[in-house]
Amino acid sequence: MYKTTSRLLAIAAASLALTVGATAANAQTPPPPPGGPGMMHGPHGGPGMHGDFMMGAKKLHDKLNLNAAQEKQWQTAVDTMKQNGQAMRKNHEQLKQQFDAQKNQPILDLNAMHATHQQIEQQEAQLREQTAQAWLAFYNGLNDQQKTTVSSALKEHFAKMEQRHEKMRQRWEQHRHDKGAASAPGAQ
């Protein structure tokens, strides 16, 4: 029970950082080119989703009516998130470069690739935690009315995520059903 509760709290904190943070950063930066880093594709969304995300951040920021100190914390969190996002993109590029350097070799050095991957995972965990702490510092500086506004936005976000996950689950079940029917004896 404790593990589940702490996991839910961790998810909520991460979601706060990602929802508020990513939307804030996106609201202040132009969208990346289609297919570029930061774009979501596949069942989680497409190019239009990025714009929706940006609009949500701007609306949330505007609803909060931040004072000067809160605005400074907001900007610190946005800056931290942007810097850490850039560092993560560089890490992923490093992994890609390592793979590209090895893909023409007859034998891959999986130990080196694994070691690099582990190192990058540790760095990224620290970056994610740093970003989460910046957003939590911002959130903790809000008054109850502002926290209620953020909480409502997060609850709405969680509900949309749950709807998307349910649709994905239904599609997966339908896919499995269709595939099973196609491979059943006598099916042609």
C-alpha positions as CSV (number, residue, x, y, z in Angstrom):
1,M,0.0,0.0,0.0
2,Y,2.8,2.4,0.9
3,K,4.6,1.6,-2.3
4,T,1.5,2.4,-4.3
5,T,0.9,5.7,-2.4
6,S,4.5,6.9,-2.8
7,R,4.4,5.9,-6.5
8,L,1.3,7.9,-7.0
9,L,2.8,10.9,-5.2
10,A,5.9,10.6,-7.4
11,I,3.8,10.5,-10.5
12,A,1.8,13.5,-9.3
13,A,5.0,15.5,-8.6
14,A,6.4,14.5,-11.9
15,S,3.2,15.4,-13.7
16,L,3.2,18.7,-12.0
17,A,6.7,19.4,-13.1
18,L,6.0,18.1,-16.6
19,T,2.6,19.7,-17.1
20,V,3.2,23.1,-15.6
21,G,6.9,23.1,-16.7
22,A,6.6,21.9,-20.2
23,T,3.6,24.0,-20.9
24,A,5.3,27.0,-19.6
25,A,8.5,26.5,-21.6
26,N,6.5,25.7,-24.7
27,A,4.4,28.8,-24.2
28,Q,7.6,30.9,-24.3
29,T,9.5,29.1,-27.1
30,P,8.5,28.5,-30.7
31,P,7.4,24.9,-31.5
32,P,10.1,22.6,-32.9
33,P,9.8,21.6,-36.5
34,P,7.5,18.6,-37.2
35,G,9.3,15.4,-36.3
36,G,12.0,17.3,-34.3
37,P,12.9,16.8,-30.7
38,G,10.0,17.4,-28.3
39,M,7.3,16.6,-30.8
40,M,4.9,13.9,-29.9
41,H,3.9,11.4,-32.5
42,G,2.0,8.1,-32.5
43,P,-0.9,7.3,-30.2
44,H,0.0,10.1,-27.8
45,G,-0.6,12.9,-30.2
46,G,0.7,14.7,-33.2
47,P,1.9,18.2,-34.2
48,G,-1.4,19.8,-33.2
49,M,-1.0,18.6,-29.6
50,H,2.1,20.7,-29.1
51,G,0.2,23.9,-29.8
52,D,-2.6,22.8,-27.5
53,F,0.0,22.3,-24.8
54,M,1.4,25.8,-25.3
55,M,-2.0,27.3,-25.1
56,G,-2.7,25.5,-21.8
57,A,0.5,26.8,-20.2
58,K,-0.2,30.4,-21.2
59,K,-3.8,30.1,-19.9
60,L,-2.6,28.5,-16.6
61,H,0.1,31.2,-16.2
62,D,-2.4,34.0,-16.8
63,K,-5.0,32.5,-14.4
64,L,-2.5,32.4,-11.6
65,N,-2.0,36.2,-11.4
66,L,1.5,35.7,-10.0
67,N,3.2,38.3,-7.8
68,A,6.8,39.3,-8.5
69,A,8.4,36.6,-6.3
70,Q,6.2,33.9,-7.7
71,E,6.9,35.1,-11.3
72,K,10.6,34.8,-10.5
73,Q,10.1,31.2,-9.2
74,W,8.1,30.4,-12.4
75,Q,10.9,31.8,-14.6
76,T,13.5,29.9,-12.6
77,A,11.6,26.7,-13.0
78,V,11.1,27.3,-16.8
79,D,14.8,28.1,-17.2
80,T,15.8,25.0,-15.2
81,M,13.5,22.9,-17.3
82,K,14.8,24.3,-20.6
83,Q,18.5,23.8,-19.6
84,N,17.8,20.3,-18.4
85,G,15.9,19.5,-21.5
86,Q,18.8,20.6,-23.7
87,A,21.2,18.5,-21.6
88,M,18.9,15.5,-22.1
89,R,18.8,16.1,-25.8
90,K,22.6,16.2,-25.9
91,N,22.7,12.9,-23.9
92,H,20.4,11.3,-26.5
93,E,22.5,12.6,-29.3
94,Q,25.6,11.2,-27.5
95,L,23.9,7.7,-27.5
96,K,23.0,8.0,-31.1
97,Q,26.5,9.0,-32.1
98,Q,28.0,6.1,-30.1
99,F,25.6,3.7,-31.9
100,D,26.3,5.3,-35.3
101,A,30.1,4.9,-34.7
102,Q,29.6,1.2,-33.9
103,K,26.9,0.1,-36.3
104,N,29.5,-0.5,-39.1
105,Q,31.6,-2.7,-36.8
106,P,31.1,-6.5,-37.2
107,I,30.7,-6.8,-33.4
108,L,29.0,-4.3,-31.3
109,D,30.6,-3.3,-28.0
110,L,27.4,-3.8,-25.9
111,N,29.3,-3.3,-22.7
112,A,30.4,0.1,-23.7
113,M,26.9,1.0,-25.0
114,H,25.3,-0.2,-21.8
115,A,27.8,1.7,-19.6
116,T,27.0,4.9,-21.5
117,H,23.3,4.3,-21.3
118,Q,23.5,3.7,-17.5
119,Q,25.6,6.8,-17.1
120,I,23.1,8.9,-19.1
121,E,20.2,7.4,-17.2
122,Q,21.7,8.5,-13.9
123,Q,22.4,12.0,-15.2
124,E,18.9,12.3,-16.6
125,A,17.4,11.1,-13.3
126,Q,19.3,14.0,-11.6
127,L,18.1,16.4,-14.2
128,R,14.5,15.3,-13.8
129,E,14.8,15.6,-10.1
130,Q,16.3,19.1,-10.4
131,T,13.5,20.2,-12.7
132,A,10.8,18.7,-10.4
133,Q,12.4,20.5,-7.4
134,A,12.3,23.8,-9.3
135,W,8.6,23.3,-10.1
136,L,7.8,22.2,-6.6
137,A,9.5,25.3,-5.2
138,F,7.3,27.4,-7.5
139,Y,4.2,25.4,-6.5
140,N,5.0,25.7,-2.8
141,G,5.2,29.5,-3.2
142,L,1.6,29.7,-4.4
143,N,-1.3,30.6,-2.2
144,D,-4.2,28.2,-1.7
145,Q,-6.3,29.7,-4.5
146,Q,-3.5,29.4,-6.9
147,K,-2.8,25.8,-5.8
148,T,-6.4,25.1,-6.4
149,T,-6.1,26.4,-10.0
150,V,-3.0,24.3,-10.6
151,S,-4.7,21.3,-9.0
152,S,-7.7,21.7,-11.3
153,A,-5.5,21.9,-14.3
154,L,-3.6,18.8,-13.3
155,K,-6.8,16.8,-12.6
156,E,-8.1,17.8,-16.1
157,H,-4.7,16.7,-17.5
158,F,-4.9,13.4,-15.6
159,A,-8.4,12.8,-16.9
160,K,-7.3,13.4,-20.5
161,M,-4.3,11.0,-20.0
162,E,-6.6,8.4,-18.7
163,Q,-8.9,8.8,-21.7
164,R,-6.0,8.4,-24.0
165,H,-4.7,5.3,-22.2
166,E,-8.2,3.8,-22.3
167,K,-8.4,4.4,-26.1
168,M,-5.0,2.9,-26.5
169,R,-6.0,-0.1,-24.5
170,Q,-9.2,-0.5,-26.5
171,R,-7.2,-0.3,-29.8
172,W,-4.7,-2.8,-28.5
173,E,-7.5,-5.2,-27.5
174,Q,-9.2,-4.8,-30.9
175,H,-5.8,-5.4,-32.6
176,R,-5.2,-8.5,-30.6
177,H,-8.8,-9.7,-31.3
178,D,-8.4,-9.0,-35.0
179,K,-5.1,-10.7,-35.2
180,G,-6.4,-13.7,-33.3
181,A,-9.4,-14.0,-35.6
182,A,-7.2,-13.9,-38.6
183,S,-4.9,-16.6,-37.4
184,A,-7.7,-18.9,-36.2
185,P,-8.1,-22.2,-38.0
186,G,-10.4,-21.9,-41.0
187,A,-9.9,-18.1,-41.2
188,Q,-8.8,-16.9,-44.6
